[in-house]
Amino acid sequence: MGSSPAPFPDIGKKAKDLLNKDYIFDKKFILTMPSATGTVSTKVTVKNLIPSAKAVISFNIPDHKSGKLDVQYVHPHATLNSSIGLNPTPLLDLSATIGSQTVCLGGEVGFDTASSSLTKYNAGFSLNKPDFSAALMLEDKGESLRATYVHTVNPTTSVGAELIRRFSNDDNNSFTIGSCHSVDPFTTVKARFSISGKAGMVVQREWRPKSLITFSAECDSKAVNSSPRYGLALALKP
């Protein structure tokens, strides 16, 4: 991408991954294997359809309604993305960012052709440096404001924070801090704490190339009668 701004979904992604990725509590055990459900995923990518543009058609067999066309256009000072379902009443997503890798401003909109209604419209701003990343997002159709910050302490340790202000309900405002530390090239430890009284941790180990085992736990200090939540995920990839 050179000096082009990141796609809109990447605004605030570093903080989102640090504070939420791999915190799995809904299932005790997950086994991921290719084609475990008998579904075959197919993706066709055409680069330079026009200069600086890329088109991707993807679908799952036998689910003929899963088809989707993604088109990305990258300019030195702008990035455009569009996605449309390949079915009679598709969902349409459009997003754009302008600026550079250091500073960018963008927005996205979603449209449901079946109901002729907007499914989402969000806007965001990000500032990125080698040792930190900050973002400000207006989300939920303008109903909430999210601010994030991630700082790289050293090559193995990062810390971050997220503040969410919901305009319609002050009781749902949130503030979360977290950290991520690589103990060695194969082991990562994460922790997070929220103003709601919840504390969580993740330990992830790459026990063979591309295969991960992840243990996560979370407790709620304000719900003394409830048991802590645990999760164990095993990902096997060829």
Backbone torsions as a table, in degrees:
resi	resn	phi	psi	omega
1	MET	NA	-11.5	178.3
2	GLY	61.9	-126.3	-179.0
3	SER	-94.9	6.7	-177.4
4	SER	-67.1	151.2	176.8
5	PRO	-67.8	154.4	179.3
6	ALA	-69.4	155.1	174.4
7	PRO	-59.0	155.5	-176.1
8	PHE	-56.6	-41.1	179.6
9	PRO	-60.4	-17.5	-179.5
10	ASP	-84.8	-8.2	176.9
11	ILE	-69.2	120.1	-178.0
12	GLY	79.2	4.5	-175.6
13	LYS	-67.3	-34.9	-179.1
14	LYS	-60.4	-44.6	179.0
15	ALA	-68.9	-39.7	180.0
16	LYS	-61.9	-42.5	178.4
17	ASP	-67.2	-42.3	-178.2
18	LEU	-63.6	-39.0	-173.4
19	LEU	-94.2	-16.1	-174.2
20	ASN	-129.2	-31.3	-175.4
21	LYS	-63.8	135.9	177.0
22	ASP	75.9	1.6	171.4
23	TYR	-83.8	93.4	-172.9
24	ILE	-114.1	119.4	-178.7
25	PHE	-128.9	-11.7	-174.4
26	ASP	-77.7	-17.4	179.4
27	LYS	-135.9	142.2	179.2
28	LYS	-77.6	-30.4	-175.8
29	PHE	-147.6	131.3	179.4
30	ILE	-128.9	128.7	176.6
31	LEU	-119.8	117.9	-178.3
32	THR	-108.3	118.4	178.7
33	MET	-132.4	145.5	178.3
34	PRO	-61.1	133.1	176.8
35	SER	57.4	33.3	-179.3
36	ALA	-65.0	-25.7	-178.5
37	THR	-101.0	6.0	-177.8
38	GLY	81.6	7.8	-179.6
39	THR	-93.1	133.7	178.7
40	VAL	-107.7	123.1	178.7
41	SER	-95.1	132.2	-179.0
42	THR	-125.0	135.5	-179.6
43	LYS	-137.9	130.7	177.7
44	VAL	-119.5	123.3	-177.8
45	THR	-114.7	129.5	176.8
46	VAL	-119.5	113.6	179.8
47	LYS	-95.6	152.0	178.2
48	ASN	56.4	36.9	173.5
49	LEU	-55.5	-43.4	161.0
50	ILE	-129.6	162.6	-177.0
51	PRO	-52.2	130.1	176.9
52	SER	70.3	16.2	-179.6
53	ALA	-117.6	150.3	178.7
54	LYS	-136.9	134.8	178.1
55	ALA	-119.8	136.9	-179.6
56	VAL	-130.0	125.1	173.3
57	ILE	-109.1	125.2	-179.3
58	SER	-132.3	147.1	176.6
59	PHE	-161.6	159.3	178.2
60	ASN	-109.9	138.6	175.4
61	ILE	-103.6	126.4	16.6
62	PRO	-99.4	11.9	-177.8
63	ASP	-77.2	94.0	-174.9
64	HIS	-72.9	-14.2	-179.8
65	LYS	-88.3	0.2	-176.2
66	SER	-87.1	-1.4	-176.8
67	GLY	-60.2	143.2	-177.9
68	LYS	-150.6	141.0	176.9
69	LEU	-114.2	121.0	177.3
70	ASP	-112.7	132.4	177.8
71	VAL	-127.1	130.6	178.7
72	GLN	-125.7	134.3	175.8
73	TYR	-123.3	127.0	-176.4
74	VAL	-117.7	123.7	177.4
75	HIS	-118.3	154.8	179.0
76	PRO	-52.6	-25.1	-178.5
77	HIS	-127.2	15.6	-179.9
78	ALA	-159.1	149.4	174.8
79	THR	-134.8	127.2	-179.7
80	LEU	-118.3	137.3	177.6
81	ASN	-133.5	139.2	174.8
82	SER	-138.9	149.0	179.5
83	SER	-144.9	133.0	179.2
84	ILE	-140.9	136.0	178.0
85	GLY	-72.4	144.2	-179.8
86	LEU	-94.9	69.0	178.4
87	ASN	-149.6	170.7	-174.8
88	PRO	-60.9	-32.0	179.8
89	THR	-125.4	74.2	-172.1
90	PRO	-78.9	159.6	167.6
91	LEU	-91.1	137.5	-179.0
92	LEU	-119.0	126.9	177.5
93	ASP	-120.8	133.0	177.1
94	LEU	-130.6	137.7	176.9
95	SER	-147.2	154.8	-179.2
96	ALA	-153.2	146.8	172.8
97	THR	-133.7	148.3	175.5
98	ILE	-129.9	151.9	179.7
99	GLY	127.7	-131.8	-178.0
100	SER	-145.1	-177.3	176.3
101	GLN	-65.6	-25.4	-179.0
102	THR	-82.6	-47.8	-178.3
103	VAL	-131.0	129.8	177.5
104	CYS	-148.2	154.4	179.5
105	LEU	-132.0	137.3	-177.0
106	GLY	-157.4	178.1	178.5
107	GLY	-157.1	165.7	177.6
108	GLU	-145.0	154.5	177.9
109	VAL	-144.1	142.7	176.9
110	GLY	-121.4	140.8	-177.1
111	PHE	-133.5	130.2	177.9
112	ASP	-99.9	111.1	-177.6
113	THR	-70.0	-23.3	-179.7
114	ALA	-68.1	-40.9	-178.4
115	SER	-105.6	-1.7	-177.5
116	SER	52.5	46.6	-177.6
117	SER	-134.3	154.8	175.9
118	LEU	-79.9	128.1	179.0
119	THR	-91.0	-22.4	178.8
120	LYS	-165.4	153.8	166.1
121	TYR	-155.0	121.0	-174.9
122	ASN	-133.8	159.2	176.9
123	ALA	-140.1	154.5	-177.8
124	GLY	-157.0	159.8	178.2
125	PHE	-137.3	138.8	179.3
126	SER	-137.9	148.8	176.0
127	LEU	-129.2	121.6	-175.0
128	ASN	-125.8	130.7	174.1
129	LYS	-128.5	166.2	-179.3
130	PRO	-55.7	-31.2	-175.9
131	ASP	-109.4	0.7	176.6
132	PHE	-157.8	161.9	176.9
133	SER	-143.5	128.3	179.6
134	ALA	-126.9	145.6	-179.2
135	ALA	-146.4	150.0	175.7
136	LEU	-132.0	123.6	-174.0
137	MET	-126.0	134.7	169.4
138	LEU	-101.9	114.6	-168.6
139	GLU	-127.0	179.2	176.3
140	ASP	54.1	47.6	180.0
141	LYS	57.2	38.5	177.8
142	GLY	83.3	8.9	-177.1
143	GLU	-89.1	-13.1	-178.7
144	SER	-145.0	153.6	178.6
145	LEU	-123.1	126.8	-177.9
146	ARG	-121.1	127.5	176.7
147	ALA	-118.0	133.0	-178.6
148	THR	-132.7	154.8	177.9
149	TYR	-150.3	132.8	176.1
150	VAL	-129.1	131.8	179.8
151	HIS	-123.2	129.3	176.7
152	THR	-88.9	107.1	-178.0
153	VAL	-70.8	-46.1	176.7
154	ASN	-156.7	177.7	-176.1
155	PRO	-58.5	-17.9	-177.7
156	THR	-110.8	-7.2	-173.8
157	THR	-133.6	132.5	175.4
158	SER	-133.1	148.5	175.7
159	VAL	-128.7	153.8	-178.1
160	GLY	-155.4	166.9	179.5
161	ALA	-147.7	152.1	178.3
162	GLU	-140.1	130.6	176.8
163	LEU	-121.1	125.9	179.0
164	ILE	-119.5	123.4	178.1
165	ARG	-112.7	115.8	179.3
166	ARG	-101.1	119.1	-172.7
167	PHE	-71.2	-28.0	-175.5
168	SER	-85.3	-19.6	-176.3
169	ASN	-151.4	105.4	-178.8
170	ASP	-65.4	-24.3	-178.1
171	ASP	-68.5	-19.0	-178.4
172	ASN	-98.0	8.6	174.3
173	ASN	-64.9	149.9	-177.2
174	SER	-144.2	153.9	175.5
175	PHE	-143.0	126.3	-176.0
176	THR	-133.6	137.9	172.8
177	ILE	-121.7	154.2	-179.1
178	GLY	-161.4	172.0	-180.0
179	SER	-147.3	160.0	177.7
180	CYS	-140.6	130.4	-177.7
181	HIS	-136.0	129.3	175.6
182	SER	-89.9	109.1	-179.5
183	VAL	-67.6	-41.9	175.9
184	ASP	-152.9	179.7	-177.2
185	PRO	-60.1	-13.9	-175.4
186	PHE	-116.2	-6.7	-174.2
187	THR	-127.9	130.2	178.9
188	THR	-126.6	136.8	178.3
189	VAL	-121.2	132.6	179.1
190	LYS	-127.9	151.9	176.2
191	ALA	-146.6	150.0	177.2
192	ARG	-148.2	152.2	179.0
193	PHE	-138.5	137.4	-179.4
194	SER	-121.2	157.6	-179.3
195	ILE	-66.5	-15.9	178.2
196	SER	-77.4	-4.9	178.5
197	GLY	98.5	3.9	-179.7
198	LYS	-91.7	138.7	176.9
199	ALA	-128.1	133.5	-178.3
200	GLY	-134.5	160.2	177.6
201	MET	-148.7	154.1	179.5
202	VAL	-136.9	135.9	171.2
203	VAL	-124.1	121.2	-177.8
204	GLN	-123.9	134.5	-177.8
205	ARG	-129.2	127.0	173.1
206	GLU	-88.8	98.6	-172.4
207	TRP	-87.0	-12.8	168.2
208	ARG	-158.4	162.3	-174.4
209	PRO	-52.2	126.4	178.1
210	LYS	68.0	6.9	178.9
211	SER	-115.7	125.7	-173.1
212	LEU	-123.8	144.4	168.6
213	ILE	-120.5	128.8	-173.2
214	THR	-127.5	127.6	174.7
215	PHE	-113.8	131.0	179.7
216	SER	-133.2	150.4	180.0
217	ALA	-147.9	151.2	178.9
218	GLU	-150.5	137.9	176.2
219	CYS	-127.7	153.2	-178.6
220	ASP	-117.2	109.3	-176.7
221	SER	-68.9	-18.6	179.8
222	LYS	-90.9	-7.0	177.3
223	ALA	-119.0	76.0	-172.2
224	VAL	-66.2	-21.7	-177.8
225	ASN	-90.7	-6.1	-179.7
226	SER	-95.5	150.6	-179.6
227	SER	-83.8	150.6	174.9
228	PRO	-60.7	153.0	177.2
229	ARG	-98.2	141.8	-179.8
230	TYR	-129.5	155.1	175.2
231	GLY	-147.8	145.6	177.9
232	LEU	-136.0	121.0	-178.4
233	ALA	-123.8	134.1	177.0
234	LEU	-122.5	118.6	-179.7
235	ALA	-112.6	119.3	178.0
236	LEU	-111.0	120.2	-179.4
237	LYS	-128.8	136.1	-179.5
238	PRO	-70.2	NA	NA
